[in-house]
Amino acid sequence: MTDAEVKTFLKENGFPDHLVKGGKQGLIEKWSHFVAAVETGYRFGLEDYRNDLDIRAIISTLGLQSEVEELDQRFRRLLVFTEESIWDCDDFPDAFWLYGYPRNAKGDLKDDLVNEGFLVG
């Protein structure tokens, strides 16, 4: 998919202007920054984490998985996988990124994971 097609899709589907403007490369960079943040210790809560997972869903919707394979491999290595989905995504019910939480979870994210029953305090 070309950058112009990505931008058109994002605009036509009501995504925020900053995502439309960033286009294909912007989505990939956002996923890259998210993976790096998880590697070093994600500092936000579960709602923010879930919102960041939406970027990966958009990438799949657009058929850009091959462009994030290395990032996905890094992200997979960071996760403790669960039976229950961390974030519901009807379009991708079996997506690996929805069924795990960072093994290095701390702070607000860890507290939220404990409160929602994903992690034992």
C-alpha positions in Angstrom: 0.0 0.0 0.0 1.4 3.4 -0.9 1.7 6.3 1.5 -1.0 8.2 -0.3 -3.3 5.2 0.0 -2.6 4.9 3.7 -3.3 8.6 4.2 -6.5 8.4 2.3 -7.6 5.4 4.4 -6.8 7.1 7.6 -8.5 10.3 6.6 -11.6 8.5 5.3 -11.9 6.5 8.5 -11.8 9.4 10.8 -8.3 8.9 12.3 -6.7 11.9 14.0 -4.9 14.4 11.8 -1.5 13.5 13.3 -1.9 9.9 12.1 -3.1 11.0 8.6 -0.2 13.4 8.3 2.4 10.8 9.4 1.0 8.3 6.9 2.6 4.9 6.5 6.0 5.8 7.9 4.4 7.6 10.9 2.5 4.4 11.8 5.6 2.3 11.6 7.5 4.9 13.7 4.8 5.0 16.3 4.9 1.2 16.6 8.7 1.4 16.8 8.6 4.0 19.6 6.0 1.9 21.5 8.1 -1.3 21.3 11.1 0.7 22.5 9.1 2.1 25.4 8.0 -1.3 26.4 11.5 -2.6 26.2 12.7 0.1 28.7 9.6 -0.1 30.9 6.3 1.4 29.7 5.5 4.3 32.0 1.8 4.8 31.4 -1.3 2.9 32.5 -3.3 0.1 30.8 -5.6 2.4 28.9 -2.7 4.1 27.3 -1.1 0.7 26.6 -4.3 -0.4 24.9 -4.5 2.8 22.8 -0.9 2.1 21.7 -1.9 -1.4 20.7 -4.4 0.1 18.3 -1.5 1.3 16.2 -0.6 -2.3 15.5 -4.2 -3.1 14.6 -4.1 -0.3 12.0 -0.9 -1.6 10.6 -2.6 -5.0 10.1 -5.7 -3.5 8.6 -3.5 -1.8 6.0 -1.6 -5.0 5.3 1.7 -3.6 6.5 2.7 -6.5 8.7 5.8 -7.3 6.7 7.2 -3.9 7.4 7.1 -4.4 11.1 8.2 -8.0 11.4 11.4 -7.2 13.3 9.5 -4.9 15.7 6.9 -7.6 16.2 9.7 -10.2 17.1 11.1 -7.7 19.6 7.7 -7.1 21.1 6.8 -10.8 21.3 9.9 -11.4 23.4 8.7 -8.9 25.9 5.3 -10.4 26.6 4.0 -12.8 29.1 1.2 -14.4 27.1 -2.3 -14.8 28.5 -5.5 -16.7 27.7 -7.6 -13.6 28.0 -7.2 -10.7 25.6 -5.6 -7.5 27.1 -7.6 -5.5 24.5 -10.5 -6.5 22.4 -10.1 -6.0 18.7 -12.9 -7.5 16.7 -11.0 -7.4 13.4 -8.0 -9.3 14.8 -9.3 -11.7 17.5 -6.2 -13.9 17.4 -3.5 -11.2 17.1 -0.5 -12.0 19.3 -0.2 -8.4 20.6 -3.6 -8.6 22.2 -2.8 -11.6 24.4 0.1 -10.6 26.5 1.5 -8.0 28.8 5.1 -6.8 29.3 7.0 -9.0 31.6 8.8 -5.8 32.9 5.4 -4.1 33.7 5.8 -1.6 36.6 4.1 1.5 38.0 0.7 2.3 36.7 0.7 -0.4 34.1 1.5 -3.1 36.7 -1.1 -1.7 39.1 -3.7 -1.7 36.3 -2.8 -5.3 35.3 -3.2 -6.4 38.9 -6.5 -4.6 39.2 -7.9 -6.2 36.1 -6.7 -9.7 37.1 -4.0 -10.2 34.5 -1.2 -10.1 37.0 -0.9 -11.2 40.6 0.5 -8.4 42.7 
